[in-house]
Every structure is written in C-alpha cells, then in structure tokens.
Amino acid sequence: MSRLTAKDGLAERLWQAVVDGDEHTAARVVHGALDDGVDEETLLLEVIAPVQEKVGVEWAADRITVAQEHAATAINERVVASLAHRRRQSGEHGAPHRGRVTVSCVDGEWHAFPARLVAEVLALCGWRVDYLGAQTPTPHLVAHLHHTNPDAVLLSGSLPTHLPTAHAAITACQAVGVPVLAGGRAFGPDGRHARALGADRWAADARGAAAVLEEGMTRPDPSASRQPVDDLPHLVDQEYTMVVQTRSLLVKQTLADLETRFPAMRAYSDAQRERTAEDLAHIVDFLAAALYVDDTDLFTAFLTWTADILEARQVPAHSLTAGLDALAGQLRDFPRTVELIREGTAVLAEHSVRPVPGPSTHA
C-alpha cells in the first residue's frame, strides 16, 4: 500500500482524477487546495508524490494498465508544471537568493518525476535551479557545469542498473570542481551506493536535499582524478566487465539452453520469445549492477520484485529460477557471479508460493 498521507482526502481525489485520465479535475484539485491555503511544498510532497507512488504500486499489482500508468504520470507532470508556472507568474517567492544548482537524471534514467519534485522544492527554498530532466548524457551535463558553475549537482537515479553510469557522472562532475548530491532509489535506501560511488553527499528525499544544501557543500579538488577501481576495488576481478561485454551472447545462449530443457518453448510465439529474452536481459543487467557495487541485496531485491510482478500477471514466479540456473551454467567460471546467482535462487525459493517448473510464458 502506498503512503497516502495528505489531509482532507486531497491525495485520494487526485488519485481518482489521474487514474481516470482527467487532467482538468486533477489540476482543479491541486490548484483549489492551493487557493484554500495548502502550501505548495505540501502539495508536491504530501499529495502529488504519494499519488505518483501509488501509480507505480497499482501498475505492479496489475490493477491498472501500462497506458493508465503513462497517462497518470503525464498528468502529474503537467500538474507540477502548472504549479511552477503559477508561482513564477505571480512572483510569490521572488528572485532566487541562495545560489545555483543543477538537477539532472543519470544518463539512461527516464524516471524523471522524483528529480522534478526536488527541483521544484529547491526553487521554493530560494535556489536558482537548472533542471535538465531525464537521460542527460554525462558529457552534456559536464558542459552545462562549465557554462554555469553551480554550487552543486543533484543527480537522480531510480534504477540500479544505471549505477555504473552514475559513477562516471559523479566522477566527471567532481573533476570540474562541482560537488555531487545523489538521490533516488538506485542509490539504496540508506545511500550506501552513493557513498560507494564517491558522491559527496546523499539525501533520501527533497526535504533532505534542501537541508544538505542549506548546510553547504564543499567543492572537490578537480586535480584529484580517480578510476572506478579506486572506489570499488572488487572490480579488479573483471567479472562485471565480462558480464557486460557478453550480455547479448549470454541472453542468446541462456534462451537456447532453456529451449533444450523445456522443448515446449520451441512452440512459443515471437512475442513470447521476445518477452522471455527481455526477462533474461533484465536479469543480466541487474546481475551486472550487483557485481559493480558488490551488493547481493541489489540483485535479490530485483528478483523478488520481479517475482511479485509475474505472480500478479499469473506467471509462475518459479520460472525465474529456471532462467537463473541456465544463466549460471554460462557463467560458471566467475565465482562472484555464481555466488550472486546462488543467493538469488535461494531467496526465490523462500519467496515462491507457487513453484511451477518451466520458463517464463509471457503472452
């Protein structure tokens, strides 16, 4: 269940509007609350944010469609934008007075909504915010920093598979003398991955980010260049590199192995084969991310989340175990990788409530 905490039923009213695809009602709920004296930060963080979280929860539980999820997210984004436009047109908060920051998503990260909320909260706090949005390539981010020289970069990531890219971005920003404040679920619930990747600070949410900036951030020494292995010594074993470089081959060979084990797969439609290959690719991607930061929990959390998604869609979660077993056979010469797969298989065995043999049968 999501954390709907807003008073007076605002969040529930907004939820009903966005799930119905009713943008006008959604905007009316939020702007009406603003007119009634609810402050904008509360609306952003205690009404809109929980509703967006519920969108994800309901999609995962297969209670709303992908189309509804996309539509609801788009409506929430436009409602946030409408609040920002209203504030700026009214001049209610005046000119920025605290300094300048850049808010950006990691390259490849398309979940931009959390970053947008952070950007708006910081603007409310008096910061001049350059919001770069989703999937910002690191070279373009660095070029922007050269041009604007901000007090800090706030780097957002939701998917742990982008942690290697986040690491490169953190290092690149620090190399031009700009400190990095990391945030988002990709960096772990306690910020463990932000620290491992060398980020200057971590914040759990928008208010936390504002508090960190209020304290002030020290600029890093641009001359102190470093390589990934300096932060993550375990990378010296090259297992992460080998898994990433052979990703396509791993998926192809694992799919072939599954067809040998389960001849019924040969009758799969093209759509079923494509979805099974996508499942395997996601497993490899999360396996690589776990290898990169040396965190078993990252991989097992993904597997249990995926198991719940599959079960909500009437696909036996035990099908994941078959894929892991076949993948382990391809990676038997990599001890750290095999151990991760072993841990994942054990967690799935405890998690599964309906063990049914066979591979994924997505329609």
C-alpha positions in Angstrom: 0.0 0.0 0.0 1.3 3.5 -0.8 1.9 6.2 1.7 -1.1 8.4 1.0 -0.8 10.9 3.9 -2.4 14.1 2.7 -5.1 15.6 4.8 -8.7 16.2 3.8 -8.7 13.5 1.1 -6.7 15.6 -1.4 -4.5 12.7 -2.4 -7.4 10.3 -2.9 -9.2 12.9 -5.0 -6.1 13.5 -7.1 -5.6 9.7 -7.4 -9.1 9.3 -8.8 -8.6 12.0 -11.3 -5.3 10.8 -12.6 -6.3 7.2 -12.9 -9.4 8.3 -14.8 -7.2 10.3 -17.1 -8.9 13.5 -16.1 -6.3 16.2 -16.2 -8.7 19.1 -15.7 -10.1 17.7 -12.5 -6.5 16.8 -11.3 -5.4 20.4 -11.8 -8.6 21.7 -10.2 -8.0 19.6 -7.1 -4.4 20.8 -6.6 -5.0 24.5 -7.5 -8.1 24.6 -5.4 -6.1 23.3 -2.4 -3.5 26.0 -3.1 -6.3 28.6 -3.1 -7.5 27.2 0.2 -4.2 27.7 1.9 -2.3 24.4 1.5 1.3 25.4 0.8 2.9 24.3 -2.4 5.6 22.1 -0.8 2.9 20.1 1.0 1.0 19.7 -2.3 4.2 18.5 -4.1 5.5 16.1 -1.4 2.4 15.0 0.5 -0.2 14.9 -2.2 1.3 14.6 -5.7 4.3 12.4 -4.7 2.3 9.8 -2.9 -0.2 9.6 -5.7 2.6 9.0 -8.2 4.0 6.3 -5.9 0.5 4.7 -5.9 0.6 4.8 -9.7 3.6 2.5 -9.6 2.2 0.3 -6.9 -1.1 -0.2 -8.8 0.7 -1.0 -12.1 3.0 -3.5 -10.4 -0.1 -5.2 -8.9 -1.7 -5.3 -12.4 -4.6 -3.2 -11.2 -4.0 -0.5 -13.8 -2.7 -0.9 -17.4 0.5 0.4 -18.8 -1.5 3.0 -20.7 -3.1 4.2 -17.5 0.2 4.4 -15.8 1.7 6.5 -18.5 -1.3 8.8 -18.7 -1.4 9.2 -14.9 2.3 10.1 -14.8 1.9 12.6 -17.6 -1.0 14.3 -15.8 1.0 14.5 -12.6 3.9 16.0 -14.5 1.7 18.7 -16.1 0.1 19.5 -12.7 3.5 20.1 -11.2 4.4 22.3 -14.2 1.2 24.2 -13.8 2.1 24.9 -10.1 5.5 26.1 -11.1 4.1 28.4 -13.8 1.6 29.8 -11.4 4.3 30.6 -8.8 6.6 32.2 -11.3 3.9 34.3 -12.9 2.7 35.5 -9.5 6.3 36.3 -8.4 5.2 34.9 -5.0 8.6 33.7 -3.9 10.6 36.4 -5.6 14.0 36.0 -7.2 16.3 33.1 -6.2 18.7 34.2 -3.4 20.6 31.1 -2.2 22.7 30.2 -5.2 22.5 27.9 -8.2 22.2 24.2 -8.5 21.7 21.7 -11.3 19.2 18.9 -11.0 19.6 16.0 -13.5 18.9 12.4 -14.1 21.6 9.9 -14.8 22.1 9.1 -18.4 19.6 6.3 -19.4 17.3 7.1 -16.5 13.8 8.0 -17.8 12.1 8.2 -14.3 12.4 12.0 -14.1 9.4 12.7 -11.8 11.4 12.4 -8.5 14.0 14.8 -9.9 11.3 17.3 -10.9 9.9 17.3 -7.4 13.3 18.0 -6.0 13.9 20.8 -8.5 10.6 22.5 -7.6 11.1 22.2 -3.8 14.6 23.7 -4.1 13.1 26.6 -6.2 10.6 27.1 -3.4 13.6 27.3 -1.0 15.1 30.1 -3.0 17.6 28.3 -5.2 18.1 29.0 -8.9 17.6 25.6 -10.3 18.7 24.3 -13.7 16.5 21.2 -14.3 17.9 19.1 -17.0 15.3 16.3 -16.9 15.7 12.6 -17.9 18.5 10.8 -19.5 21.1 13.5 -19.6 24.3 12.3 -21.2 27.3 12.9 -18.9 29.3 14.9 -21.5 26.4 17.3 -21.9 25.9 17.6 -18.1 29.6 18.5 -17.7 29.4 21.0 -20.5 26.5 22.6 -18.7 28.5 22.8 -15.5 31.4 24.5 -17.3 28.9 27.1 -18.5 27.0 27.7 -15.2 29.4 26.8 -12.4 26.7 25.7 -10.0 27.1 25.2 -6.2 26.2 21.6 -6.6 24.8 18.9 -8.9 21.8 16.9 -7.7 22.0 13.6 -9.5 18.9 11.4 -9.5 18.6 7.7 -10.3 15.8 5.3 -9.8 17.1 2.1 -11.5 20.2 0.4 -10.0 21.2 -0.8 -13.5 22.4 2.8 -14.1 24.8 2.9 -11.1 27.9 2.4 -13.3 26.8 5.3 -15.4 26.1 7.3 -12.3 29.6 6.5 -11.1 31.1 8.0 -14.2 28.8 11.1 -13.9 29.8 11.6 -10.3 33.5 11.4 -11.1 33.1 13.7 -14.1 31.3 16.4 -12.1 33.8 16.3 -9.3 36.6 16.5 -11.9 35.4 20.0 -12.8 35.1 21.1 -9.2 31.4 20.6 -8.6 30.2 18.5 -5.7 27.5 15.9 -6.2 24.5 15.3 -4.0 23.0 11.9 -5.1 19.4 10.8 -4.5 16.8 8.3 -5.7 16.1 4.6 -5.1 19.1 3.5 -7.3 21.5 4.6 -4.6 20.0 2.4 -1.9 17.5 3.0 0.9 20.3 4.3 3.1 22.5 5.8 0.4 25.1 3.0 0.5 25.7 3.1 -3.2 26.0 6.9 -3.3 28.8 6.6 -0.7 30.4 3.6 -2.5 30.5 5.6 -5.8 32.1 8.6 -4.2 29.2 11.0 -4.1 29.9 14.0 -1.8 26.5 13.7 -0.1 23.3 11.7 -0.3 19.7 12.7 0.5 16.7 10.4 0.9 14.1 13.0 -0.4 13.6 16.6 -1.5 13.5 18.0 2.0 16.6 16.1 2.8 18.3 17.6 -0.3 17.3 21.1 0.7 18.7 20.5 4.2 22.0 19.3 2.8 22.3 22.3 0.5 21.4 24.6 3.5 24.4 23.2 5.3 26.6 23.9 2.3 28.7 21.5 0.2 32.5 21.6 -0.2 33.8 21.8 -3.7 36.0 18.8 -4.6 39.6 19.2 -5.8 39.5 18.9 -9.6 43.1 17.6 -9.7 42.2 14.5 -7.6 41.2 12.3 -10.5 40.4 8.6 -9.9 39.3 5.5 -11.7 36.3 3.2 -10.9 38.6 0.6 -9.3 39.8 3.3 -6.8 36.3 3.5 -5.3 35.4 -0.2 -6.0 38.5 -2.4 -5.6 36.5 -5.6 -6.2 36.2 -4.5 -9.9 39.8 -5.7 -10.4 38.4 -9.3 -10.9 36.9 -8.1 -14.2 33.7 -10.1 -13.7 31.5 -7.1 -14.1 33.3 -6.1 -17.4 33.0 -9.6 -18.8 29.2 -9.9 -18.0 28.5 -6.5 -19.6 30.6 -7.3 -22.7 29.0 -10.6 -23.3 25.4 -9.5 -22.4 23.9 -10.3 -25.8 25.6 -13.6 -26.1 24.6 -14.6 -22.5 20.9 -13.9 -23.3 21.0 -15.8 -26.6 22.8 -18.8 -25.1 20.6 -18.9 -22.0 17.5 -18.8 -24.2 18.8 -21.7 -26.2 19.6 -23.6 -23.1 16.0 -23.1 -21.8 14.6 -24.4 -25.1 16.7 -27.5 -24.7 15.5 -28.0 -21.2 11.9 -27.2 -22.0 11.0 -28.3 -25.6 7.6 -26.7 -25.3 9.4 -23.3 -25.6 10.0 -24.1 -29.3 6.3 -23.6 -29.9 6.5 -20.1 -28.4 5.1 -17.2 -30.5 7.6 -14.5 -31.5 6.0 -12.2 -28.8 6.5 -14.9 -26.1 10.2 -15.4 -27.2 10.8 -11.7 -27.2 9.3 -11.2 -23.7 11.4 -14.2 -22.3 14.5 -12.7 -23.9 13.7 -9.3 -22.3 13.3 -11.0 -18.9 16.7 -12.6 -19.2 18.2 -9.3 -20.3 16.9 -7.6 -17.2 18.3 -10.4 -15.0 21.7 -9.9 -16.6 21.5 -6.1 -16.3 20.7 -6.3 -12.5 23.3 -9.0 -12.1 25.9 -6.7 -13.6 24.8 -3.8 -11.4 25.1 -6.0 -8.3 28.6 -7.1 -9.4 29.6 -3.4 -9.9 28.7 -2.3 -6.4 29.3 -5.8 -4.8 25.8 -5.9 -3.3 23.8 -9.1 -3.2 20.7 -7.4 -1.9 20.5 -5.3 -5.0 20.1 -8.5 -7.1 17.8 -10.4 -4.7 15.5 -7.4 -4.3 15.1 -7.2 -8.0 14.3 -10.9 -8.2 11.7 -10.8 -5.5 10.1 -7.6 -7.1 10.0 -9.4 -10.4 8.5 -12.5 -8.8 5.7 -10.4 -7.4 5.1 -8.7 -10.8 5.0 -12.1 -12.5 2.6 -13.6 -10.0 0.3 -10.6 -10.3 0.1 -11.4 -14.0 -0.5 -15.1 -13.4 3.0 -16.1 -14.5 4.6 -18.6 -12.0 7.5 -16.9 -10.2 9.4 -20.2 -10.2 10.1 -19.6 -13.9 12.8 -17.2 -12.8 14.7 -20.0 -11.2 15.0 -21.9 -14.4 16.4 -18.8 -16.1 18.9 -18.3 -13.3 20.0 -21.9 -13.4 20.6 -21.7 -17.1 22.5 -18.4 -16.7 24.7 -19.9 -14.0 25.8 -22.5 -16.4 27.0 -19.9 -18.8 28.9 -18.0 -16.0 30.4 -21.0 -14.1 33.9 -19.6 -14.4 33.0 -16.4 -12.5 32.9 -17.2 -8.7 31.5 -13.9 -7.6 28.8 -14.0 -10.2 27.9 -17.6 -9.5 27.6 -16.8 -5.8 25.2 -13.9 -6.6 23.0 -16.3 -8.7 23.1 -18.9 -5.9 21.9 -16.3 -3.4 19.2 -15.1 -5.8 18.0 -18.7 -6.3 17.8 -19.3 -2.6 15.8 -16.1 -2.0 13.4 -17.0 -4.7 12.9 -20.5 -3.2 11.9 -18.8 0.1 9.7 -16.3 -1.7 7.9 -18.5 -4.1 4.4 -19.6 -3.1 3.5 -21.5 -6.3 6.6 -23.5 -7.5 5.8 -24.5 -11.1 8.6 -25.7 -13.3 9.2 -24.1 -16.7 10.3 -20.9 -18.3 8.5 -17.6 -18.5 5.4 -17.7 -20.6 4.6 -14.1 -21.2 1.9 -13.5 -23.7 
